[in-house]
Amino acid sequence: MPESDPPAARLHPRVLLVAGLLLVPLFLPRIHPPEGRVWEAGWDALHFPGFMLITWIIALFLQPWARSPHTPIIAAALLALMIGGVSELIHDAIGRSSSWSDFAVDTVGVGFGVAGWYLLRGGGTIGRLLFGGLVIVALALLILPAIMSTRQVQELRKRFPDLGCFQDRASRFVWTAQGNATASFDWEKGTLHVRVGPGLYSGVSCWPAESDWTGHSELRVGIENPGEPFALGIRIDDLRSASSRHGSRYNGERQVAAGTSEIRLSLDEVRQAPEGRQLDLAHIRRLVLFTGDESVGREFVINSAFLN
């Protein structure tokens, strides 16, 4: 009778199955995303177990042809990093901006994939427990900032319909850089300074503290532009907007003159934008202000953002 594989050799298929099942419930909220930064952070954190899983799958695929026990996991790690890097590079081509913070999480996932390859297969019970504990801690650290910021963001609701709140340090949890851009706050002046690098669809995202925009008629954004006039893209998502489908959300553009100016956008225009339905102003998820194809980059300052 042929001997069966030792438990360590059978462990990886089980881990792959469990990891795959764990991804399912975390993926469902993204298909029908509820309100809440914790769910958004949970989705972004999926890059970590996702790339850990990708690394293992590639390593298992390469294992039959490997001459060294270390070759499959090393090659898998390099290929997984290439997948993560290339996926960010092609985001612009499919209507999304690249996010190198996501790639950083991908890299952590690949690193854990390499560590898990050895600890789960040859580390014994202690190794498996150690690895499991480290995974739980890493996931908690990825989601913890969103959990910790929830109370502070709730305080910003008291200042609605002011979407900017740039004098309040809690606004850093609401306004974040988008794509190849950086965003810095001047708490004393109450402004947000945006520096956009070369590329497409870079700027800032606002995850409003208050999602119900009904009862208001207009979005107004005050901008200071020290350079040449440019076109500022505006994107607004509700809970039903798909991340990559252009017609499922509001997409518009306004010209920003040199110097100080104000953008005014009718919410009725926003409501009528999606194909085959109306945008749900009672459940706004995100506002994005971004530039087009920048060959060099530019800077601008957001002085205010509020609803009338």
C-alpha positions as CSV (number, residue, x, y, z in Angstrom):
1,M,0.0,0.0,0.0
2,P,1.5,3.4,-1.0
3,E,2.2,5.7,1.9
4,S,0.0,8.8,2.1
5,D,1.5,12.3,2.1
6,P,2.5,13.6,5.5
7,P,0.2,16.2,7.0
8,A,2.5,19.1,6.2
9,A,2.3,18.2,2.5
10,R,-1.5,18.1,2.6
11,L,-1.8,21.3,4.5
12,H,-1.5,23.8,1.6
13,P,-4.6,22.7,-0.4
14,R,-6.6,23.0,2.8
15,V,-5.2,26.5,3.5
16,L,-6.0,27.5,-0.1
17,L,-9.6,26.4,0.3
18,V,-10.1,28.1,3.6
19,A,-8.4,31.3,2.3
20,G,-10.6,31.3,-0.7
21,L,-13.8,30.9,1.4
22,L,-12.7,33.8,3.6
23,L,-12.4,36.0,0.6
24,V,-16.0,35.5,-0.4
25,P,-17.9,37.3,2.4
26,L,-15.4,40.2,2.3
27,F,-16.0,40.5,-1.5
28,L,-19.8,40.6,-1.3
29,P,-20.0,44.1,0.3
30,R,-18.0,45.5,-2.6
31,I,-20.5,44.1,-5.1
32,H,-23.3,45.9,-3.1
33,P,-21.1,48.2,-0.9
34,P,-22.8,49.5,2.3
35,E,-22.0,52.8,3.9
36,G,-19.0,52.7,6.2
37,R,-15.3,53.2,6.1
38,V,-14.6,49.9,7.9
39,W,-16.1,48.0,5.0
40,E,-14.0,50.1,2.5
41,A,-10.9,49.4,4.5
42,G,-11.8,45.7,4.7
43,W,-12.0,45.6,0.9
44,D,-8.6,47.4,0.5
45,A,-7.2,45.0,3.0
46,L,-8.1,42.0,0.8
47,H,-5.0,42.8,-1.2
48,F,-3.1,41.2,1.6
49,P,-4.7,37.7,1.8
50,G,-5.3,37.9,-1.9
51,F,-1.7,38.2,-2.9
52,M,-0.7,35.7,-0.2
53,L,-3.1,33.3,-1.9
54,I,-1.8,34.2,-5.4
55,T,1.8,33.5,-4.3
56,W,0.8,30.0,-2.9
57,I,-1.1,29.1,-6.1
58,I,1.7,30.0,-8.4
59,A,4.2,28.1,-6.1
60,L,2.1,25.0,-6.1
61,F,1.8,25.2,-9.9
62,L,5.6,25.5,-10.3
63,Q,6.5,22.9,-7.8
64,P,6.4,19.8,-10.1
65,W,9.1,21.3,-12.3
66,A,11.3,22.7,-9.6
67,R,14.8,21.3,-9.0
68,S,15.2,23.1,-5.6
69,P,12.6,23.2,-2.8
70,H,13.1,27.0,-2.7
71,T,12.7,27.7,-6.4
72,P,8.8,27.5,-6.5
73,I,8.2,30.1,-3.8
74,I,10.9,32.5,-4.9
75,A,9.7,32.4,-8.5
76,A,6.1,32.7,-7.3
77,A,6.9,35.8,-5.1
78,L,8.6,37.5,-8.1
79,L,5.7,36.7,-10.4
80,A,3.1,37.8,-7.8
81,L,4.9,41.2,-7.4
82,M,4.9,41.5,-11.2
83,I,1.2,40.9,-11.3
84,G,0.6,43.5,-8.6
85,G,2.8,46.1,-10.3
86,V,1.5,45.5,-13.8
87,S,-2.1,45.7,-12.6
88,E,-1.5,49.2,-11.2
89,L,0.2,50.3,-14.3
90,I,-2.7,49.3,-16.5
91,H,-5.4,50.9,-14.3
92,D,-5.3,54.1,-16.2
93,A,-6.1,52.2,-19.4
94,I,-9.4,50.8,-18.0
95,G,-10.6,54.1,-16.5
96,R,-9.1,53.8,-13.0
97,S,-6.2,55.5,-11.3
98,S,-3.2,53.5,-10.0
99,S,-2.8,53.1,-6.3
100,W,0.7,52.3,-5.1
101,S,-0.6,52.1,-1.5
102,D,-2.5,49.0,-2.8
103,F,0.8,47.7,-4.3
104,A,2.5,48.1,-0.9
105,V,-0.2,45.9,0.7
106,D,0.3,43.5,-2.2
107,T,4.0,43.3,-1.3
108,V,3.1,42.6,2.3
109,G,0.8,39.8,1.2
110,V,3.6,38.3,-1.0
111,G,6.0,38.4,2.0
112,F,3.5,36.6,4.2
113,G,3.0,34.1,1.4
114,V,6.7,33.3,1.4
115,A,6.8,33.1,5.2
116,G,3.7,30.9,5.3
117,W,5.1,28.6,2.7
118,Y,7.8,27.6,5.1
119,L,6.0,27.9,8.5
120,L,2.9,26.0,7.4
121,R,4.8,23.2,5.7
122,G,7.7,22.7,8.1
123,G,7.2,24.8,11.2
124,G,5.0,22.3,13.1
125,T,2.2,23.3,15.3
126,I,4.1,26.3,16.7
127,G,4.9,27.5,13.3
128,R,1.3,27.3,12.1
129,L,0.0,29.1,15.2
130,L,2.6,31.8,14.9
131,F,1.8,32.3,11.2
132,G,-2.0,32.4,11.9
133,G,-1.5,34.9,14.7
134,L,0.7,37.2,12.5
135,V,-1.9,37.1,9.7
136,I,-4.7,38.2,12.2
137,V,-2.5,41.0,13.5
138,A,-1.6,42.2,10.0
139,L,-5.3,42.3,9.0
140,A,-6.2,44.1,12.2
141,L,-3.5,46.7,11.6
142,L,-4.8,47.3,8.0
143,I,-8.4,47.8,9.2
144,L,-7.7,49.4,12.6
145,P,-7.2,53.0,11.3
146,A,-10.7,53.0,9.8
147,I,-12.1,51.7,13.0
148,M,-10.3,54.3,15.1
149,S,-11.3,57.2,12.8
150,T,-15.0,56.3,12.8
151,R,-15.8,58.4,15.9
152,Q,-13.8,61.4,14.6
153,V,-15.5,61.3,11.2
154,Q,-18.9,61.1,12.9
155,E,-18.1,64.4,14.6
156,L,-17.7,66.0,11.1
157,R,-21.4,65.4,10.5
158,K,-22.1,68.2,12.8
159,R,-20.5,70.6,10.3
160,F,-22.5,69.3,7.3
161,P,-23.2,70.6,4.6
162,D,-19.5,71.7,4.8
163,L,-17.7,68.8,3.1
164,G,-14.3,70.3,3.5
165,C,-13.9,71.0,7.2
166,F,-10.2,71.6,6.4
167,Q,-9.7,73.3,9.8
168,D,-10.6,70.0,11.5
169,R,-7.8,67.4,11.7
170,A,-10.5,64.7,11.3
171,S,-10.8,65.8,7.7
172,R,-7.6,63.8,6.9
173,F,-9.8,60.7,7.2
174,V,-12.3,62.1,4.7
175,W,-10.0,63.6,2.1
176,T,-7.3,61.3,0.6
177,A,-4.9,61.5,-2.3
178,Q,-6.1,59.8,-5.5
179,G,-3.7,58.1,-8.0
180,N,-0.3,59.8,-8.5
181,A,-1.0,62.7,-6.2
182,T,-0.2,63.9,-2.7
183,A,-2.5,65.9,-0.4
184,S,-1.5,68.1,2.5
185,F,-3.6,70.2,4.9
186,D,-3.0,73.7,6.2
187,W,-5.0,73.5,9.4
188,E,-4.6,77.2,10.2
189,K,-5.7,78.4,6.8
190,G,-8.3,75.6,6.4
191,T,-7.1,74.6,2.9
192,L,-6.1,71.4,1.1
193,H,-3.0,71.5,-1.1
194,V,-3.0,69.0,-3.9
195,R,0.1,68.1,-5.9
196,V,-0.5,66.0,-9.0
197,G,2.2,64.0,-10.7
198,P,2.3,62.8,-14.3
199,G,-0.4,60.4,-15.4
200,L,-4.2,60.1,-15.6
201,Y,-7.0,60.6,-13.1
202,S,-5.0,61.8,-10.2
203,G,-6.2,64.2,-7.5
204,V,-8.2,63.8,-4.3
205,S,-11.1,61.6,-3.1
206,C,-13.7,62.7,-0.5
207,W,-15.5,60.0,1.5
208,P,-18.2,62.4,2.9
209,A,-19.0,62.1,6.6
210,E,-22.7,62.6,5.7
211,S,-23.9,60.6,2.8
212,D,-27.4,62.1,2.5
213,W,-27.2,65.0,0.1
214,T,-31.0,65.3,-0.5
215,G,-32.4,68.7,0.3
216,H,-29.5,70.5,-1.3
217,S,-29.3,71.8,-4.9
218,E,-25.7,72.6,-5.6
219,L,-22.1,71.5,-4.9
220,R,-19.6,74.4,-4.7
221,V,-15.8,74.0,-4.6
222,G,-13.5,76.9,-4.1
223,I,-10.1,76.4,-5.9
224,E,-6.9,78.4,-6.1
225,N,-4.9,77.6,-9.2
226,P,-1.3,79.1,-9.3
227,G,-0.7,77.7,-12.8
228,E,-2.3,77.6,-16.2
229,P,-6.0,76.9,-16.6
230,F,-6.9,73.3,-16.6
231,A,-9.9,70.9,-16.8
232,L,-10.9,69.4,-13.4
233,G,-12.7,66.1,-13.6
234,I,-15.6,65.4,-11.1
235,R,-16.8,62.0,-10.2
236,I,-19.6,61.2,-7.7
237,D,-20.6,57.7,-6.7
238,D,-23.6,56.3,-4.8
239,L,-23.9,52.8,-3.4
240,R,-24.8,51.3,-6.7
241,S,-21.9,52.8,-8.7
242,A,-19.5,50.3,-10.1
243,S,-15.8,51.1,-9.8
244,S,-15.0,50.5,-13.4
245,R,-18.3,51.3,-15.3
246,H,-18.4,54.9,-16.4
247,G,-22.1,55.0,-16.9
248,S,-23.0,53.9,-13.4
249,R,-22.0,57.2,-11.7
250,Y,-21.7,61.0,-12.3
251,N,-18.7,62.0,-14.4
252,G,-18.3,65.6,-15.3
253,E,-15.7,68.3,-16.0
254,R,-15.3,71.9,-15.2
255,Q,-12.7,74.4,-16.3
256,V,-10.5,75.9,-13.6
257,A,-9.1,79.4,-14.4
258,A,-5.8,80.7,-13.2
259,G,-6.1,82.3,-9.8
260,T,-9.0,81.9,-7.4
261,S,-12.3,80.6,-8.7
262,E,-15.3,78.5,-7.7
263,I,-16.8,75.5,-9.3
264,R,-20.6,75.1,-9.1
265,L,-22.3,71.9,-9.9
266,S,-26.1,71.3,-9.9
267,L,-27.1,68.3,-8.0
268,D,-30.0,67.8,-10.4
269,E,-27.3,67.3,-13.1
270,V,-25.6,64.8,-10.8
271,R,-28.9,62.9,-10.1
272,Q,-29.7,62.4,-13.8
273,A,-26.2,61.2,-14.8
274,P,-26.2,57.4,-14.5
275,E,-27.5,55.3,-17.4
276,G,-31.0,53.8,-16.9
277,R,-31.5,55.2,-13.4
278,Q,-31.0,58.2,-11.1
279,L,-28.1,58.7,-8.8
280,D,-29.2,58.1,-5.2
281,L,-28.4,61.4,-3.5
282,A,-29.4,59.9,-0.1
283,H,-26.5,57.5,-0.2
284,I,-23.4,59.3,-1.7
285,R,-20.2,57.3,-1.2
286,R,-17.5,59.3,-2.8
287,L,-16.6,62.6,-4.5
288,V,-13.4,62.6,-6.6
289,L,-11.7,65.7,-8.0
290,F,-9.0,64.8,-10.6
291,T,-7.0,66.0,-13.5
292,G,-6.7,64.6,-17.0
293,D,-3.6,63.4,-18.7
294,E,-0.8,65.3,-17.0
295,S,2.6,65.0,-18.7
296,V,4.5,67.0,-16.0
297,G,2.1,67.6,-13.1
298,R,0.4,70.5,-11.4
299,E,-0.7,72.0,-8.1
300,F,-3.9,73.5,-6.9
301,V,-5.5,74.3,-3.5
302,I,-9.0,73.5,-2.4
303,N,-10.2,76.4,-0.2
304,S,-13.7,75.1,0.4
305,A,-16.2,72.4,-0.5
306,F,-19.8,72.6,0.6
307,L,-23.4,72.0,-0.5
308,N,-26.0,74.7,-1.0
